[in-house]
Amino acid sequence: MRYDVAIVGAGPAGSSAAWFLSGSGMKVAVIERLSERFGAYHSICGGGVSRKGCSRIPLKEDEILNEVEGIRLLWPGGVATTVKAKGYILDRAKLSNRLLEESGADVIRGSVKDVWPLGGECVTALADGRTVHSRYVVGADGAFSAVRRAVFRTAPGTMTAMEEYLAEGPPGNILEFEVGQRFGGAYRWTFPCGSGRTVGSVMGALPSDTGKWLGHRFIPCGCVPEIVRGNVMLIGDAAGFPNPLTYGGLRAAFESAWEAAAAIRRGDLQSYVSWQKKSKLFDPRFSDLHDRIASMTDGNFAELSKPMNHRSLFANGLLTVVRNPRVLGVCMTCLAAIRYGW
Ligand SMILES: Cc1cc2nc3c(=O)[nH]c(=O)nc-3n(C[C@H](O)[C@H](O)[C@H](O)COP(=O)(O)OP(=O)(O)OC[C@H]3O[C@@H](n4cnc5c(N)ncnc54)[C@H](O)[C@@H]3O)c2cc1C
C-alpha cells in the first residue's frame, strides 16, 4: 500500500492531522491499533480544553459534553482561587471518529511495530506483517509511541499514571483542581461532564469509593529532544507535549497536528520544528515550576496561597507580588498555564 502520508494513531492528534490534510490532494492513511476498545481508551480523559485550544476545529453540538466557565484552585488550608476561563468538556472519542470519517483518509486497523526509511520513502510495518509505504510518517501514537521508539529512540521526561472515576455530583461549569503534597506535583481534578463528574488524579491518591473506576492511562511530559527526523514527525503525546503543570494535552495535540499538516503541505518539515521552538505552549518555566511543586509540603502550599483568597486572580496576583515579590515568577507561570496549558 502506497500513500503520501501515513499517520499512526487515530486519537485527537492523529485524527485532527488527517482532517487538516483533507483537501490537500494527498493520499492519507491512518493506522489505529484499537477498534472495539477505542471508545473506552479515549473515555479515560477529563476532556477539558480551552476554547482557544480547539479553535481550529468547528465542534458539533453532540461532541460537547459541557461548557466551561471557570477554573477553581483548592489549596491546602482551605483557600480557593477562582478564575474565569472559557472552554469545553469534549467527547473526544466522538470527535476523533468524526474527524477521521470527514478526512476521507484510509483507515487501517492494526498495531504498528516498526518504521524505517527505504530509498526516499518510509516503510511502516504492522505486527501482522503488513507494510505501508509513504513519503511521510506522522507518529500520533500516544505516550508509548512505537514510531518514537523505532525512529527517534528517545522518551519524554516523565510518564505519570493517572486514574479517573465517574462520580455523582451537581451540574456546574467550573473545573476544580485540588493541589497538595499527596498528589506529588499533580492534583485531583473534578470536572462536571454533563452526566455527573469525572474525578481523577495520580494512581492511588484517591479512595476507591470515589465513584465508578474508568481506568488509567499515562501522561508523558517533557518534550522529546527531536520531533522530526528525515520524513518522520512526532505530534501530541508521542512528542511529550502535554503541559507539565496542568497535564492537559488536548490543545497541544490539536495544535501540533495543525502545524505538522501545514509543514507537510509546504514540503518543509523544519517549519514544524521552528514552530515548536517558538511556541508558548512549551515554555520551560512550566517544567521548572512542576519540579518545584513536586517537592512542596502542604505547609508550603498554604503559605503560597495565603494572599489568593479572593475571586479575581488579577487582583490576587498584584496583591501577592506587592506583599511577597519572590512569588512573582510562580504567579506568572500559573497564569501562563491557565492561558496556554489546556
Ligand atoms: C486520566 C487522564 C485525563 C486527562 N485529562 C485531560 C484533560 O482534561 N484535558 C487535556 O487537555 N488533556 C487531558 N489528558 C491528556 C490527553 O488525554 C492527551 O494529551 C491526549 O489524549 C493526546 O492525544 P494523542 O492523540 O496524542 O494520543 P492518544 O490519545 O494516546 O492517542 C493515541 C492513539 O494511537 C493509538 N496507538 C498507540 N500505539 C499504536 C500503535 N503501535 N499502532 C497503531 N496505533 C497506536 C492508540 O490506540 C490511540 O488511539 C488526560 C490524560 C489522562 C491519562
PDBQT file of the ligand as one rigid body, heavy atoms in Angstrom, charges set to zero:
ROOT
HETATM    1  C1  LIG A 401      -6.748  10.327  33.022  1.00  0.00    +0.000 C 
HETATM    2  C2  LIG A 401      -6.370  11.392  32.026  1.00  0.00    +0.000 A 
HETATM    3  C3  LIG A 401      -7.092  12.591  31.983  1.00  0.00    +0.000 A 
HETATM    4  C4  LIG A 401      -6.743  13.586  31.061  1.00  0.00    +0.000 A 
HETATM    5  N1  LIG A 401      -7.492  14.723  31.003  1.00  0.00    +0.000 NA
HETATM    6  C5  LIG A 401      -7.166  15.694  30.129  1.00  0.00    +0.000 A 
HETATM    7  C6  LIG A 401      -7.945  16.873  30.025  1.00  0.00    +0.000 A 
HETATM    8  O1  LIG A 401      -8.946  17.037  30.709  1.00  0.00    +0.000 OA
HETATM    9  N2  LIG A 401      -7.566  17.829  29.129  1.00  0.00    +0.000 N 
HETATM   10  C7  LIG A 401      -6.468  17.669  28.338  1.00  0.00    +0.000 A 
HETATM   11  O2  LIG A 401      -6.155  18.587  27.557  1.00  0.00    +0.000 OA
HETATM   12  N3  LIG A 401      -5.739  16.529  28.373  1.00  0.00    +0.000 NA
HETATM   13  C8  LIG A 401      -6.059  15.541  29.241  1.00  0.00    +0.000 A 
HETATM   14  N4  LIG A 401      -5.320  14.386  29.265  1.00  0.00    +0.000 N 
HETATM   15  C9  LIG A 401      -4.217  14.232  28.316  1.00  0.00    +0.000 C 
HETATM   16  C10 LIG A 401      -4.802  13.825  26.949  1.00  0.00    +0.000 C 
HETATM   17  O3  LIG A 401      -5.590  12.689  27.130  1.00  0.00    +0.000 OA
HETATM   18  C11 LIG A 401      -3.675  13.504  25.950  1.00  0.00    +0.000 C 
HETATM   19  O4  LIG A 401      -2.747  14.550  25.938  1.00  0.00    +0.000 OA
HETATM   20  C12 LIG A 401      -4.266  13.302  24.540  1.00  0.00    +0.000 C 
HETATM   21  O5  LIG A 401      -5.017  12.136  24.545  1.00  0.00    +0.000 OA
HETATM   22  C13 LIG A 401      -3.177  13.194  23.498  1.00  0.00    +0.000 C 
HETATM   23  O6  LIG A 401      -3.730  12.772  22.277  1.00  0.00    +0.000 OA
HETATM   24  P1  LIG A 401      -2.858  11.895  21.247  1.00  0.00    +0.000 P 
HETATM   25  O7  LIG A 401      -3.714  11.727  20.056  1.00  0.00    +0.000 OA
HETATM   26  O8  LIG A 401      -1.517  12.498  21.113  1.00  0.00    +0.000 OA
HETATM   27  O9  LIG A 401      -2.607  10.500  21.990  1.00  0.00    +0.000 OA
HETATM   28  P2  LIG A 401      -3.673   9.374  22.413  1.00  0.00    +0.000 P 
HETATM   29  O10 LIG A 401      -4.931   9.994  22.843  1.00  0.00    +0.000 OA
HETATM   30  O11 LIG A 401      -2.967   8.478  23.378  1.00  0.00    +0.000 OA
HETATM   31  O12 LIG A 401      -3.973   8.577  21.075  1.00  0.00    +0.000 OA
HETATM   32  C14 LIG A 401      -3.024   7.699  20.534  1.00  0.00    +0.000 C 
HETATM   33  C15 LIG A 401      -3.728   6.730  19.599  1.00  0.00    +0.000 C 
HETATM   34  O13 LIG A 401      -2.713   5.935  18.978  1.00  0.00    +0.000 OA
HETATM   35  C16 LIG A 401      -3.094   4.569  19.035  1.00  0.00    +0.000 C 
HETATM   36  N5  LIG A 401      -1.854   3.763  19.048  1.00  0.00    +0.000 N 
HETATM   37  C17 LIG A 401      -0.962   3.666  20.049  1.00  0.00    +0.000 A 
HETATM   38  N6  LIG A 401       0.052   2.849  19.703  1.00  0.00    +0.000 NA
HETATM   39  C18 LIG A 401      -0.228   2.415  18.449  1.00  0.00    +0.000 A 
HETATM   40  C19 LIG A 401       0.448   1.547  17.545  1.00  0.00    +0.000 A 
HETATM   41  N7  LIG A 401       1.603   0.948  17.862  1.00  0.00    +0.000 N 
HETATM   42  N8  LIG A 401      -0.115   1.315  16.330  1.00  0.00    +0.000 NA
HETATM   43  C20 LIG A 401      -1.296   1.925  15.981  1.00  0.00    +0.000 A 
HETATM   44  N9  LIG A 401      -1.971   2.754  16.803  1.00  0.00    +0.000 NA
HETATM   45  C21 LIG A 401      -1.439   3.005  18.013  1.00  0.00    +0.000 A 
HETATM   46  C22 LIG A 401      -3.892   4.453  20.329  1.00  0.00    +0.000 C 
HETATM   47  O14 LIG A 401      -4.746   3.323  20.313  1.00  0.00    +0.000 OA
HETATM   48  C23 LIG A 401      -4.654   5.772  20.335  1.00  0.00    +0.000 C 
HETATM   49  O15 LIG A 401      -5.885   5.683  19.661  1.00  0.00    +0.000 OA
HETATM   50  C24 LIG A 401      -5.648  13.386  30.181  1.00  0.00    +0.000 A 
HETATM   51  C25 LIG A 401      -4.920  12.178  30.221  1.00  0.00    +0.000 A 
HETATM   52  C26 LIG A 401      -5.275  11.196  31.133  1.00  0.00    +0.000 A 
HETATM   53  C27 LIG A 401      -4.496   9.925  31.149  1.00  0.00    +0.000 C 
ENDROOT
TORSDOF 0
